[in-house]
Amino acid sequence: MWPRLAGIVYYGVRHFTTRFVDAENQVWFNDGIALGRHSLHEGHIDDVNMMRDKTGKDRDMFIYR
């Protein structure tokens, strides 16, 4: 079995944001400063551009399971 992408950490301007992928391949975005403990649903992994986050930050770390 191949590893599955579980999340991406983005970094820029001294601030991290994250995206995580749930068991149904739905992508969720979190910016702790702006959203606190809440996450925004962005859609299916095939429909979300994972290259940069919503604010233009670059990918810094990939997390697999």
mmCIF file of the N, C-alpha and C atoms, coordinates in Angstrom:
data_MODEL
# 
_entry.id   MODEL 
# 
loop_
_atom_site.group_PDB 
_atom_site.id 
_atom_site.type_symbol 
_atom_site.label_atom_id 
_atom_site.label_alt_id 
_atom_site.label_comp_id 
_atom_site.label_asym_id 
_atom_site.label_entity_id 
_atom_site.label_seq_id 
_atom_site.pdbx_PDB_ins_code 
_atom_site.Cartn_x 
_atom_site.Cartn_y 
_atom_site.Cartn_z 
_atom_site.occupancy 
_atom_site.B_iso_or_equiv 
_atom_site.pdbx_formal_charge 
_atom_site.auth_seq_id 
_atom_site.auth_comp_id 
_atom_site.auth_asym_id 
_atom_site.auth_atom_id 
_atom_site.pdbx_PDB_model_num 
ATOM 1   N N  . MET A 1 1  ? 0.840   -1.178 0.000  1.00 0.00 ? 1  MET A N  1 
ATOM 2   C CA . MET A 1 1  ? 0.000   0.000  0.000  1.00 0.00 ? 1  MET A CA 1 
ATOM 3   C C  . MET A 1 1  ? 0.890   1.248  0.000  1.00 0.00 ? 1  MET A C  1 
ATOM 4   N N  . TRP A 1 2  ? 0.543   2.204  -0.852 1.00 0.00 ? 2  TRP A N  1 
ATOM 5   C CA . TRP A 1 2  ? 1.304   3.445  -0.959 1.00 0.00 ? 2  TRP A CA 1 
ATOM 6   C C  . TRP A 1 2  ? 0.874   4.428  0.123  1.00 0.00 ? 2  TRP A C  1 
ATOM 7   N N  . PRO A 1 3  ? 1.806   5.269  0.568  1.00 0.00 ? 3  PRO A N  1 
ATOM 8   C CA . PRO A 1 3  ? 1.430   6.306  1.540  1.00 0.00 ? 3  PRO A CA 1 
ATOM 9   C C  . PRO A 1 3  ? 0.444   7.288  0.909  1.00 0.00 ? 3  PRO A C  1 
ATOM 10  N N  . ARG A 1 4  ? -0.451  7.823  1.726  1.00 0.00 ? 4  ARG A N  1 
ATOM 11  C CA . ARG A 1 4  ? -1.417  8.819  1.270  1.00 0.00 ? 4  ARG A CA 1 
ATOM 12  C C  . ARG A 1 4  ? -1.077  10.170 1.866  1.00 0.00 ? 4  ARG A C  1 
ATOM 13  N N  . LEU A 1 5  ? -1.274  11.207 1.073  1.00 0.00 ? 5  LEU A N  1 
ATOM 14  C CA . LEU A 1 5  ? -1.062  12.564 1.569  1.00 0.00 ? 5  LEU A CA 1 
ATOM 15  C C  . LEU A 1 5  ? -2.093  12.862 2.654  1.00 0.00 ? 5  LEU A C  1 
ATOM 16  N N  . ALA A 1 6  ? -1.607  13.250 3.822  1.00 0.00 ? 6  ALA A N  1 
ATOM 17  C CA . ALA A 1 6  ? -2.496  13.570 4.942  1.00 0.00 ? 6  ALA A CA 1 
ATOM 18  C C  . ALA A 1 6  ? -2.572  15.074 5.174  1.00 0.00 ? 6  ALA A C  1 
ATOM 19  N N  . GLY A 1 7  ? -1.530  15.811 4.764  1.00 0.00 ? 7  GLY A N  1 
ATOM 20  C CA . GLY A 1 7  ? -1.548  17.251 4.978  1.00 0.00 ? 7  GLY A CA 1 
ATOM 21  C C  . GLY A 1 7  ? -0.323  17.935 4.419  1.00 0.00 ? 7  GLY A C  1 
ATOM 22  N N  . ILE A 1 8  ? -0.407  19.243 4.352  1.00 0.00 ? 8  ILE A N  1 
ATOM 23  C CA . ILE A 1 8  ? 0.708   20.076 3.903  1.00 0.00 ? 8  ILE A CA 1 
ATOM 24  C C  . ILE A 1 8  ? 0.806   21.264 4.850  1.00 0.00 ? 8  ILE A C  1 
ATOM 25  N N  . VAL A 1 9  ? 2.028   21.601 5.216  1.00 0.00 ? 9  VAL A N  1 
ATOM 26  C CA . VAL A 1 9  ? 2.290   22.797 6.013  1.00 0.00 ? 9  VAL A CA 1 
ATOM 27  C C  . VAL A 1 9  ? 2.883   23.834 5.070  1.00 0.00 ? 9  VAL A C  1 
ATOM 28  N N  . TYR A 1 10 ? 2.357   25.039 5.112  1.00 0.00 ? 10 TYR A N  1 
ATOM 29  C CA . TYR A 1 10 ? 2.829   26.150 4.282  1.00 0.00 ? 10 TYR A CA 1 
ATOM 30  C C  . TYR A 1 10 ? 3.485   27.178 5.194  1.00 0.00 ? 10 TYR A C  1 
ATOM 31  N N  . TYR A 1 11 ? 4.500   27.874 4.656  1.00 0.00 ? 11 TYR A N  1 
ATOM 32  C CA . TYR A 1 11 ? 5.189   28.875 5.468  1.00 0.00 ? 11 TYR A CA 1 
ATOM 33  C C  . TYR A 1 11 ? 5.478   30.111 4.639  1.00 0.00 ? 11 TYR A C  1 
ATOM 34  N N  . GLY A 1 12 ? 5.317   31.255 5.260  1.00 0.00 ? 12 GLY A N  1 
ATOM 35  C CA . GLY A 1 12 ? 5.663   32.522 4.645  1.00 0.00 ? 12 GLY A CA 1 
ATOM 36  C C  . GLY A 1 12 ? 5.413   33.648 5.630  1.00 0.00 ? 12 GLY A C  1 
ATOM 37  N N  . VAL A 1 13 ? 6.222   34.684 5.567  1.00 0.00 ? 13 VAL A N  1 
ATOM 38  C CA . VAL A 1 13 ? 6.091   35.867 6.413  1.00 0.00 ? 13 VAL A CA 1 
ATOM 39  C C  . VAL A 1 13 ? 5.960   35.473 7.891  1.00 0.00 ? 13 VAL A C  1 
ATOM 40  N N  . ARG A 1 14 ? 6.843   34.580 8.322  1.00 0.00 ? 14 ARG A N  1 
ATOM 41  C CA . ARG A 1 14 ? 6.933   34.155 9.727  1.00 0.00 ? 14 ARG A CA 1 
ATOM 42  C C  . ARG A 1 14 ? 5.630   33.576 10.269 1.00 0.00 ? 14 ARG A C  1 
ATOM 43  N N  . HIS A 1 15 ? 4.900   32.868 9.414  1.00 0.00 ? 15 HIS A N  1 
ATOM 44  C CA . HIS A 1 15 ? 3.598   32.334 9.814  1.00 0.00 ? 15 HIS A CA 1 
ATOM 45  C C  . HIS A 1 15 ? 3.310   31.043 9.050  1.00 0.00 ? 15 HIS A C  1 
ATOM 46  N N  . PHE A 1 16 ? 2.836   30.028 9.759  1.00 0.00 ? 16 PHE A N  1 
ATOM 47  C CA . PHE A 1 16 ? 2.467   28.753 9.152  1.00 0.00 ? 16 PHE A CA 1 
ATOM 48  C C  . PHE A 1 16 ? 0.957   28.671 8.959  1.00 0.00 ? 16 PHE A C  1 
ATOM 49  N N  . THR A 1 17 ? 0.545   28.006 7.883  1.00 0.00 ? 17 THR A N  1 
ATOM 50  C CA . THR A 1 17 ? -0.841  27.596 7.687  1.00 0.00 ? 17 THR A CA 1 
ATOM 51  C C  . THR A 1 17 ? -0.810  26.126 7.288  1.00 0.00 ? 17 THR A C  1 
ATOM 52  N N  . THR A 1 18 ? -1.963  25.461 7.345  1.00 0.00 ? 18 THR A N  1 
ATOM 53  C CA . THR A 1 18 ? -1.992  24.035 7.007  1.00 0.00 ? 18 THR A CA 1 
ATOM 54  C C  . THR A 1 18 ? -3.209  23.696 6.165  1.00 0.00 ? 18 THR A C  1 
ATOM 55  N N  . ARG A 1 19 ? -3.056  22.592 5.456  1.00 0.00 ? 19 ARG A N  1 
ATOM 56  C CA . ARG A 1 19 ? -4.178  21.918 4.815  1.00 0.00 ? 19 ARG A CA 1 
ATOM 57  C C  . ARG A 1 19 ? -4.086  20.468 5.236  1.00 0.00 ? 19 ARG A C  1 
ATOM 58  N N  . PHE A 1 20 ? -5.224  19.858 5.525  1.00 0.00 ? 20 PHE A N  1 
ATOM 59  C CA . PHE A 1 20 ? -5.211  18.429 5.787  1.00 0.00 ? 20 PHE A CA 1 
ATOM 60  C C  . PHE A 1 20 ? -6.265  17.753 4.934  1.00 0.00 ? 20 PHE A C  1 
ATOM 61  N N  . VAL A 1 21 ? -6.026  16.471 4.665  1.00 0.00 ? 21 VAL A N  1 
ATOM 62  C CA . VAL A 1 21 ? -6.890  15.674 3.805  1.00 0.00 ? 21 VAL A CA 1 
ATOM 63  C C  . VAL A 1 21 ? -7.540  14.602 4.672  1.00 0.00 ? 21 VAL A C  1 
ATOM 64  N N  . ASP A 1 22 ? -8.868  14.566 4.679  1.00 0.00 ? 22 ASP A N  1 
ATOM 65  C CA . ASP A 1 22 ? -9.560  13.585 5.516  1.00 0.00 ? 22 ASP A CA 1 
ATOM 66  C C  . ASP A 1 22 ? -9.697  12.240 4.789  1.00 0.00 ? 22 ASP A C  1 
ATOM 67  N N  . ALA A 1 23 ? -10.340 11.287 5.418  1.00 0.00 ? 23 ALA A N  1 
ATOM 68  C CA . ALA A 1 23 ? -10.462 9.924  4.881  1.00 0.00 ? 23 ALA A CA 1 
ATOM 69  C C  . ALA A 1 23 ? -11.258 9.871  3.580  1.00 0.00 ? 23 ALA A C  1 
ATOM 70  N N  . GLU A 1 24 ? -12.092 10.878 3.312  1.00 0.00 ? 24 GLU A N  1 
ATOM 71  C CA . GLU A 1 24 ? -12.872 10.930 2.067  1.00 0.00 ? 24 GLU A CA 1 
ATOM 72  C C  . GLU A 1 24 ? -12.190 11.797 1.009  1.00 0.00 ? 24 GLU A C  1 
ATOM 73  N N  . ASN A 1 25 ? -10.904 12.109 1.213  1.00 0.00 ? 25 ASN A N  1 
ATOM 74  C CA . ASN A 1 25 ? -10.112 12.940 0.295  1.00 0.00 ? 25 ASN A CA 1 
ATOM 75  C C  . ASN A 1 25 ? -10.628 14.369 0.173  1.00 0.00 ? 25 ASN A C  1 
ATOM 76  N N  . GLN A 1 26 ? -11.277 14.855 1.227  1.00 0.00 ? 26 GLN A N  1 
ATOM 77  C CA . GLN A 1 26 ? -11.712 16.245 1.280  1.00 0.00 ? 26 GLN A CA 1 
ATOM 78  C C  . GLN A 1 26 ? -10.594 17.071 1.917  1.00 0.00 ? 26 GLN A C  1 
ATOM 79  N N  . VAL A 1 27 ? -10.368 18.267 1.380  1.00 0.00 ? 27 VAL A N  1 
ATOM 80  C CA . VAL A 1 27 ? -9.279  19.136 1.833  1.00 0.00 ? 27 VAL A CA 1 
ATOM 81  C C  . VAL A 1 27 ? -9.848  20.230 2.736  1.00 0.00 ? 27 VAL A C  1 
ATOM 82  N N  . TRP A 1 28 ? -9.144  20.463 3.842  1.00 0.00 ? 28 TRP A N  1 
ATOM 83  C CA . TRP A 1 28 ? -9.517  21.469 4.827  1.00 0.00 ? 28 TRP A CA 1 
ATOM 84  C C  . TRP A 1 28 ? -8.335  22.402 5.046  1.00 0.00 ? 28 TRP A C  1 
ATOM 85  N N  . PHE A 1 29 ? -8.596  23.719 5.120  1.00 0.00 ? 29 PHE A N  1 
ATOM 86  C CA . PHE A 1 29 ? -7.562  24.735 5.305  1.00 0.00 ? 29 PHE A CA 1 
ATOM 87  C C  . PHE A 1 29 ? -7.677  25.321 6.704  1.00 0.00 ? 29 PHE A C  1 
ATOM 88  N N  . ASN A 1 30 ? -6.527  25.539 7.362  1.00 0.00 ? 30 ASN A N  1 
ATOM 89  C CA . ASN A 1 30 ? -6.532  26.189 8.668  1.00 0.00 ? 30 ASN A CA 1 
ATOM 90  C C  . ASN A 1 30 ? -5.427  27.222 8.757  1.00 0.00 ? 30 ASN A C  1 
ATOM 91  N N  . ASP A 1 31 ? -5.806  28.393 9.227  1.00 0.00 ? 31 ASP A N  1 
ATOM 92  C CA . ASP A 1 31 ? -4.884  29.459 9.595  1.00 0.00 ? 31 ASP A CA 1 
ATOM 93  C C  . ASP A 1 31 ? -5.251  29.803 11.031 1.00 0.00 ? 31 ASP A C  1 
ATOM 94  N N  . GLY A 1 32 ? -4.456  29.335 11.968 1.00 0.00 ? 32 GLY A N  1 
ATOM 95  C CA . GLY A 1 32 ? -4.782  29.464 13.381 1.00 0.00 ? 32 GLY A CA 1 
ATOM 96  C C  . GLY A 1 32 ? -5.012  30.890 13.844 1.00 0.00 ? 32 GLY A C  1 
ATOM 97  N N  . ILE A 1 33 ? -4.304  31.850 13.267 1.00 0.00 ? 33 ILE A N  1 
ATOM 98  C CA . ILE A 1 33 ? -4.490  33.250 13.662 1.00 0.00 ? 33 ILE A CA 1 
ATOM 99  C C  . ILE A 1 33 ? -5.852  33.752 13.193 1.00 0.00 ? 33 ILE A C  1 
ATOM 100 N N  . ALA A 1 34 ? -6.199  33.439 11.957 1.00 0.00 ? 34 ALA A N  1 
ATOM 101 C CA . ALA A 1 34 ? -7.453  33.939 11.396 1.00 0.00 ? 34 ALA A CA 1 
ATOM 102 C C  . ALA A 1 34 ? -8.667  33.098 11.785 1.00 0.00 ? 34 ALA A C  1 
ATOM 103 N N  . LEU A 1 35 ? -8.484  31.783 11.894 1.00 0.00 ? 35 LEU A N  1 
ATOM 104 C CA . LEU A 1 35 ? -9.627  30.886 12.085 1.00 0.00 ? 35 LEU A CA 1 
ATOM 105 C C  . LEU A 1 35 ? -9.702  30.232 13.460 1.00 0.00 ? 35 LEU A C  1 
ATOM 106 N N  . GLY A 1 36 ? -8.648  30.377 14.237 1.00 0.00 ? 36 GLY A N  1 
ATOM 107 C CA . GLY A 1 36 ? -8.633  29.709 15.537 1.00 0.00 ? 36 GLY A CA 1 
ATOM 108 C C  . GLY A 1 36 ? -8.648  28.198 15.365 1.00 0.00 ? 36 GLY A C  1 
ATOM 109 N N  . ARG A 1 37 ? -9.562  27.535 16.043 1.00 0.00 ? 37 ARG A N  1 
ATOM 110 C CA . ARG A 1 37 ? -9.634  26.076 16.003 1.00 0.00 ? 37 ARG A CA 1 
ATOM 111 C C  . ARG A 1 37 ? -10.510 25.566 14.866 1.00 0.00 ? 37 ARG A C  1 
ATOM 112 N N  . HIS A 1 38 ? -11.013 26.443 14.023 1.00 0.00 ? 38 HIS A N  1 
ATOM 113 C CA . HIS A 1 38 ? -11.905 26.062 12.927 1.00 0.00 ? 38 HIS A CA 1 
ATOM 114 C C  . HIS A 1 38 ? -11.115 25.911 11.635 1.00 0.00 ? 38 HIS A C  1 
ATOM 115 N N  . SER A 1 39 ? -11.632 25.101 10.720 1.00 0.00 ? 39 SER A N  1 
ATOM 116 C CA . SER A 1 39 ? -11.026 24.907 9.405  1.00 0.00 ? 39 SER A CA 1 
ATOM 117 C C  . SER A 1 39 ? -12.069 25.156 8.331  1.00 0.00 ? 39 SER A C  1 
ATOM 118 N N  . LEU A 1 40 ? -11.602 25.584 7.167  1.00 0.00 ? 40 LEU A N  1 
ATOM 119 C CA . LEU A 1 40 ? -12.487 25.829 6.029  1.00 0.00 ? 40 LEU A CA 1 
ATOM 120 C C  . LEU A 1 40 ? -12.409 24.662 5.060  1.00 0.00 ? 40 LEU A C  1 
ATOM 121 N N  . HIS A 1 41 ? -13.567 24.137 4.670  1.00 0.00 ? 41 HIS A N  1 
ATOM 122 C CA . HIS A 1 41 ? -13.608 23.069 3.671  1.00 0.00 ? 41 HIS A CA 1 
ATOM 123 C C  . HIS A 1 41 ? -13.327 23.683 2.302  1.00 0.00 ? 41 HIS A C  1 
ATOM 124 N N  . GLU A 1 42 ? -12.390 23.066 1.555  1.00 0.00 ? 42 GLU A N  1 
ATOM 125 C CA . GLU A 1 42 ? -12.033 23.603 0.234  1.00 0.00 ? 42 GLU A CA 1 
ATOM 126 C C  . GLU A 1 42 ? -12.483 22.723 -0.916 1.00 0.00 ? 42 GLU A C  1 
ATOM 127 N N  . GLY A 1 43 ? -12.817 21.469 -0.655 1.00 0.00 ? 43 GLY A N  1 
ATOM 128 C CA . GLY A 1 43 ? -13.280 20.587 -1.716 1.00 0.00 ? 43 GLY A CA 1 
ATOM 129 C C  . GLY A 1 43 ? -12.475 19.306 -1.793 1.00 0.00 ? 43 GLY A C  1 
ATOM 130 N N  . HIS A 1 44 ? -12.724 18.543 -2.848 1.00 0.00 ? 44 HIS A N  1 
ATOM 131 C CA . HIS A 1 44 ? -12.032 17.271 -3.075 1.00 0.00 ? 44 HIS A CA 1 
ATOM 132 C C  . HIS A 1 44 ? -10.582 17.533 -3.474 1.00 0.00 ? 44 HIS A C  1 
ATOM 133 N N  . ILE A 1 45 ? -9.686  16.647 -3.060 1.00 0.00 ? 45 ILE A N  1 
ATOM 134 C CA . ILE A 1 45 ? -8.250  16.839 -3.312 1.00 0.00 ? 45 ILE A CA 1 
ATOM 135 C C  . ILE A 1 45 ? -7.938  17.018 -4.797 1.00 0.00 ? 45 ILE A C  1 
ATOM 136 N N  . ASP A 1 46 ? -8.725  16.378 -5.679 1.00 0.00 ? 46 ASP A N  1 
ATOM 137 C CA . ASP A 1 46 ? -8.479  16.511 -7.122 1.00 0.00 ? 46 ASP A CA 1 
ATOM 138 C C  . ASP A 1 46 ? -8.841  17.897 -7.649 1.00 0.00 ? 46 ASP A C  1 
ATOM 139 N N  . ASP A 1 47 ? -9.622  18.648 -6.893 1.00 0.00 ? 47 ASP A N  1 
ATOM 140 C CA . ASP A 1 47 ? -10.096 19.959 -7.343 1.00 0.00 ? 47 ASP A CA 1 
ATOM 141 C C  . ASP A 1 47 ? -9.410  21.137 -6.658 1.00 0.00 ? 47 ASP A C  1 
ATOM 142 N N  . VAL A 1 48 ? -8.476  20.861 -5.743 1.00 0.00 ? 48 VAL A N  1 
ATOM 143 C CA . VAL A 1 48 ? -7.811  21.924 -4.979 1.00 0.00 ? 48 VAL A CA 1 
ATOM 144 C C  . VAL A 1 48 ? -6.355  22.031 -5.422 1.00 0.00 ? 48 VAL A C  1 
ATOM 145 N N  . ASN A 1 49 ? -5.912  23.243 -5.742 1.00 0.00 ? 49 ASN A N  1 
ATOM 146 C CA . ASN A 1 49 ? -4.511  23.472 -6.087 1.00 0.00 ? 49 ASN A CA 1 
ATOM 147 C C  . ASN A 1 49 ? -3.700  23.481 -4.792 1.00 0.00 ? 49 ASN A C  1 
ATOM 148 N N  . MET A 1 50 ? -2.894  22.448 -4.595 1.00 0.00 ? 50 MET A N  1 
ATOM 149 C CA . MET A 1 50 ? -2.147  22.290 -3.348 1.00 0.00 ? 50 MET A CA 1 
ATOM 150 C C  . MET A 1 50 ? -0.758  22.942 -3.411 1.00 0.00 ? 50 MET A C  1 
ATOM 151 N N  . MET A 1 51 ? -0.419  23.587 -4.522 1.00 0.00 ? 51 MET A N  1 
ATOM 152 C CA . MET A 1 51 ? 0.917   24.163 -4.688 1.00 0.00 ? 51 MET A CA 1 
ATOM 153 C C  . MET A 1 51 ? 1.176   25.327 -3.731 1.00 0.00 ? 51 MET A C  1 
ATOM 154 N N  . ARG A 1 52 ? 0.172   26.150 -3.485 1.00 0.00 ? 52 ARG A N  1 
ATOM 155 C CA . ARG A 1 52 ? 0.275   27.279 -2.556 1.00 0.00 ? 52 ARG A CA 1 
ATOM 156 C C  . ARG A 1 52 ? -1.005  27.321 -1.731 1.00 0.00 ? 52 ARG A C  1 
ATOM 157 N N  . ASP A 1 53 ? -0.907  27.948 -0.562 1.00 0.00 ? 53 ASP A N  1 
ATOM 158 C CA . ASP A 1 53 ? -2.119  28.060 0.250  1.00 0.00 ? 53 ASP A CA 1 
ATOM 159 C C  . ASP A 1 53 ? -2.978  29.223 -0.246 1.00 0.00 ? 53 ASP A C  1 
ATOM 160 N N  . LYS A 1 54 ? -4.075  29.482 0.435  1.00 0.00 ? 54 LYS A N  1 
ATOM 161 C CA . LYS A 1 54 ? -5.017  30.526 0.021  1.00 0.00 ? 54 LYS A CA 1 
ATOM 162 C C  . LYS A 1 54 ? -4.414  31.920 0.030  1.00 0.00 ? 54 LYS A C  1 
ATOM 163 N N  . THR A 1 55 ? -3.324  32.123 0.797  1.00 0.00 ? 55 THR A N  1 
ATOM 164 C CA . THR A 1 55 ? -2.707  33.445 0.893  1.00 0.00 ? 55 THR A CA 1 
ATOM 165 C C  . THR A 1 55 ? -1.409  33.544 0.101  1.00 0.00 ? 55 THR A C  1 
ATOM 166 N N  . GLY A 1 56 ? -1.054  32.491 -0.646 1.00 0.00 ? 56 GLY A N  1 
ATOM 167 C CA . GLY A 1 56 ? 0.140   32.521 -1.482 1.00 0.00 ? 56 GLY A CA 1 
ATOM 168 C C  . GLY A 1 56 ? 1.397   31.957 -0.852 1.00 0.00 ? 56 GLY A C  1 
ATOM 169 N N  . LYS A 1 57 ? 1.282   31.382 0.341  1.00 0.00 ? 57 LYS A N  1 
ATOM 170 C CA . LYS A 1 57 ? 2.462   30.800 1.002  1.00 0.00 ? 57 LYS A CA 1 
ATOM 171 C C  . LYS A 1 57 ? 2.900   29.528 0.279  1.00 0.00 ? 57 LYS A C  1 
ATOM 172 N N  . ASP A 1 58 ? 4.220   29.293 0.266  1.00 0.00 ? 58 ASP A N  1 
ATOM 173 C CA . ASP A 1 58 ? 4.789   28.110 -0.374 1.00 0.00 ? 58 ASP A CA 1 
ATOM 174 C C  . ASP A 1 58 ? 4.704   26.887 0.521  1.00 0.00 ? 58 ASP A C  1 
ATOM 175 N N  . ARG A 1 59 ? 4.673   25.721 -0.117 1.00 0.00 ? 59 ARG A N  1 
ATOM 176 C CA . ARG A 1 59 ? 4.683   24.449 0.615  1.00 0.00 ? 59 ARG A CA 1 
ATOM 177 C C  . ARG A 1 59 ? 6.000   24.310 1.359  1.00 0.00 ? 59 ARG A C  1 
ATOM 178 N N  . ASP A 1 60 ? 5.930   23.855 2.590  1.00 0.00 ? 60 ASP A N  1 
ATOM 179 C CA . ASP A 1 60 ? 7.125   23.701 3.410  1.00 0.00 ? 60 ASP A CA 1 
ATOM 180 C C  . ASP A 1 60 ? 7.327   22.256 3.846  1.00 0.00 ? 60 ASP A C  1 
ATOM 181 N N  . MET A 1 61 ? 6.242   21.547 4.137  1.00 0.00 ? 61 MET A N  1 
ATOM 182 C CA . MET A 1 61 ? 6.351   20.179 4.635  1.00 0.00 ? 61 MET A CA 1 
ATOM 183 C C  . MET A 1 61 ? 5.137   19.369 4.174  1.00 0.00 ? 61 MET A C  1 
ATOM 184 N N  . PHE A 1 62 ? 5.404   18.131 3.742  1.00 0.00 ? 62 PHE A N  1 
ATOM 185 C CA . PHE A 1 62 ? 4.336   17.199 3.383  1.00 0.00 ? 62 PHE A CA 1 
ATOM 186 C C  . PHE A 1 62 ? 4.211   16.162 4.489  1.00 0.00 ? 62 PHE A C  1 
ATOM 187 N N  . ILE A 1 63 ? 2.992   15.784 4.818  1.00 0.00 ? 63 ILE A N  1 
ATOM 188 C CA . ILE A 1 63 ? 2.745   14.770 5.846  1.00 0.00 ? 63 ILE A CA 1 
ATOM 189 C C  . ILE A 1 63 ? 1.965   13.636 5.191  1.00 0.00 ? 63 ILE A C  1 
ATOM 190 N N  . TYR A 1 64 ? 2.489   12.418 5.335  1.00 0.00 ? 64 TYR A N  1 
ATOM 191 C CA . TYR A 1 64 ? 1.859   11.237 4.746  1.00 0.00 ? 64 TYR A CA 1 
ATOM 192 C C  . TYR A 1 64 ? 1.450   10.263 5.831  1.00 0.00 ? 64 TYR A C  1 
ATOM 193 N N  . ARG A 1 65 ? 0.476   9.399  5.510  1.00 0.00 ? 65 ARG A N  1 
ATOM 194 C CA . ARG A 1 65 ? 0.108   8.317  6.422  1.00 0.00 ? 65 ARG A CA 1 
ATOM 195 C C  . ARG A 1 65 ? 0.036   7.023  5.668  1.00 0.00 ? 65 ARG A C  1 
# 
